[in-house]
Amino acid sequence: MSSNTHNGPQPEGFAAPQPRLLQTLEGHQGAVYDLELNAEGDLLSAGGDGLLVRWAKAGRAWEIRGKALAKAAAPLFAACSNGTGMLAGTGDGGVLSVTEDGQWKITPAHPGGTYVVTPAGTGGADGRWLNWPQGQEMAKVQGRVRCSLALDEGVLLGTSEGAIHSLSSGVSTAAHTGAVRALMAWPGKAALASVGGDGRLRIWKMEADGSLTAVLSVDAHKGAIYRMAVSPDQRWVATCSRDKSIAFWHADTLALGVRISRPHWQGHTRSINAMVWSQDGTLATAGDDGRILIWDIDLE
């Protein structure tokens, strides 16, 4: 099933999120490519300047002065908290690891760039999926690994070729024109979602053989979509895009609630590359303008 509109049917009692710009965090000298929250609720940002920065949680916002945890010679494209510290993927193919006591090092991993880091595995420009921290090759796919999703059924990889690969079954599904940039389990449904370089948000059902069947496809943005994030109440999914906008989709119906873009909101001026939704309802977004914007999202 496909939809070519930016909106869907509105559910009974529909109330769109009400965003308000709460805070702007500045410090990166260049684009910000990824955002992550650690166990303490601190915000981690990975930048094109090679800096991995921690912003300490302060109420519903964060301290305006971040602390640089490490500085790589190449851009940082991805970041995650792994329980004992932090990881980041570097543009020259390394994995930057930072321990709880602040020690850090870079381990070679993916020649050409490391684009995905998780506590269990890393993926990059060489098409390989390596387990972490052992670094053993678990899979090799065509194209660059741009995103991953761990499910009970196994790991899925999204690639620059527009395909979603199931590592457990070996089945590949053509998903997007352009790279698959993010994958996630869809809230409240036995389904998963993908977004990509074609600006589409697609919902999939996983079959018993590991193949994916398209359930719904929406023209969500006028440019590549880079991230998705689920609201704390599981009712909304936010997407961010190269078109400089943030959109909020009702999880049950895919109805468009609201779209944050200029000039109505003082949002990002360039591509939005990353987002993360905290449990208190604030949404952090970041992009090529080097700023991290903190949005207070009223979900009532």
Buried (B, 14 or more C-beta within 10 A) or exposed (E): EEBEEBBBEBEEEEEBBEBEEBBEBEBBEBBBBBBBBBEEEBBBBBBBBBBBBBBEBEEEBBBEEBEBBBBBEBBBBBBBBBEEBBBBBBBBBBBBBBEEEEEBEBBEBBEEBBBBBBEBBBBBBBBBBBEBBEBEEBBEBEBBBBBBBBEEBEBBBBBBBBBBBBBEBEBBBEBBEBBBBBBBBBBEEEBBBBBBBBBBBBBBBBEEEBBBEBBBBBBBBEBBBBBBBBBBEEBBBBBBBBBBBBBBBBBBBBBBBBBBBEEEBEBBEEBBBBBBBBEEBBBBBBBBBBBBBBBBBEBE
